[in-house]
Amino acid sequence: MSEKRHTQPRLLVVLPESQQARALIFYLEQRSYEVLWAHEGQSAYDILDADAVDALIYALREKRIDGLRVQQLAHKRNPAICAIAIAGPEDIELGVEAMRQG
């Protein structure tokens, strides 16, 4: 894993391509965050293997995204990472599990 020095907080956003995802990324970049965007799980795993990230914003359950797995790998790479899960009302049990895992 490459440990590059960066001055801006680095966030990994794991969300499918959408207008809402683009708006979130624009908002974060306007506030001086460096944003890495993965549209699906495998891209997120690759980014986590290659780069250090300070925070994670991820879809808990989407096509091609296993949010719990992304969260587990992120915490393995950086135990102090701040993780924010985006979940729908049908994901209450999965959301509780995500909170238990950190």
C-alpha angles and dihedrals in degrees: 000000000000114000103203118180113241131178100202120069107262119222129189113211114195106190134126119258108283142133089254092054091049090049092050092049092048090050092050094046090051087058092055099260119141104230127202112191125204116186094196142016101267092053089051091052090050092050092047090051092050106034140039113238129191099203140015129212111184146164109249093211126009135133107289093006123099098189096190091053091048090050093048093051092046091052091047090055095042117013091191095055118132109230126194118189122203110209139167126230090263090061099066096121092044089049091053089051091050090053091049091053092052 
